[in-house]
Amino acid sequence: MIAIPLMKKLNVLVPHWIEHNDEHIADMEKYLRALEMDGQNELAQHCRDVIAQMTAVSEKLTLMAQQLKPVSLRG
């Protein structure tokens, strides 16, 4: 088995994690709107809290991505 160097892995994984998390945020926002329309105020607030935390995660991942040194993903 060939080991992939850490920086190559992170240069692939971090952008993937950002995209994946942002997709979850978009889904959560849909559910938030549905909860609000249904009058589920307490659940809606919890959903807002989750969205805020997930957004903070995406921001931290973006900072991480900015600090990664570019590497060739070939070879």
C-alpha positions in Angstrom: 0.0 0.0 0.0 1.3 3.5 -0.9 1.1 6.0 1.9 -0.2 9.4 0.8 1.7 12.3 2.4 -0.2 14.3 5.1 -0.2 17.6 3.2 -1.6 16.0 0.0 -4.4 14.4 2.0 -5.2 17.7 3.7 -5.2 19.6 0.4 -7.9 17.3 -0.8 -9.8 16.7 2.5 -10.1 20.2 3.8 -11.9 21.7 0.8 -14.1 18.6 0.7 -15.0 19.0 4.4 -15.9 22.7 3.7 -18.1 21.8 0.8 -19.8 18.9 2.7 -20.4 21.1 5.8 -21.8 23.9 3.6 -24.2 21.4 2.1 -25.4 20.4 5.5 -25.9 24.1 6.5 -28.1 24.6 3.4 -30.2 21.6 4.3 -30.5 22.8 7.9 -31.7 26.2 6.7 -34.5 24.5 4.7 -35.5 22.7 7.9 -35.3 25.9 9.9 -37.8 27.6 7.5 -40.1 24.6 7.8 -39.9 24.6 11.6 -40.6 28.4 11.6 -43.6 28.0 9.3 -44.9 25.2 11.6 -44.6 27.3 14.7 -42.0 25.1 16.2 -40.2 28.0 17.8 -38.0 26.0 20.3 -36.9 23.6 17.7 -36.3 26.4 15.3 -34.0 28.1 17.8 -32.0 24.9 18.3 -31.7 24.7 14.5 -30.4 28.3 14.4 -27.9 27.4 17.1 -26.7 24.4 15.1 -26.4 26.4 11.9 -24.3 29.0 13.8 -22.0 26.3 15.0 -21.7 24.7 11.7 -21.0 28.1 10.1 -18.2 28.6 12.6 -16.8 25.2 11.6 -16.8 26.2 8.0 -15.0 29.4 8.8 -12.3 27.5 10.8 -11.9 25.0 8.0 -11.5 27.9 5.5 -8.8 29.4 7.7 -7.1 26.0 7.7 -7.4 25.8 3.9 -5.8 29.2 3.6 -2.8 28.1 5.7 -2.2 24.9 3.8 0.8 25.1 1.5 -0.1 24.2 -2.0 1.3 20.8 -3.1 1.1 18.9 -6.3 -1.6 16.3 -6.1 0.0 14.3 -8.9 2.6 11.6 -8.3 
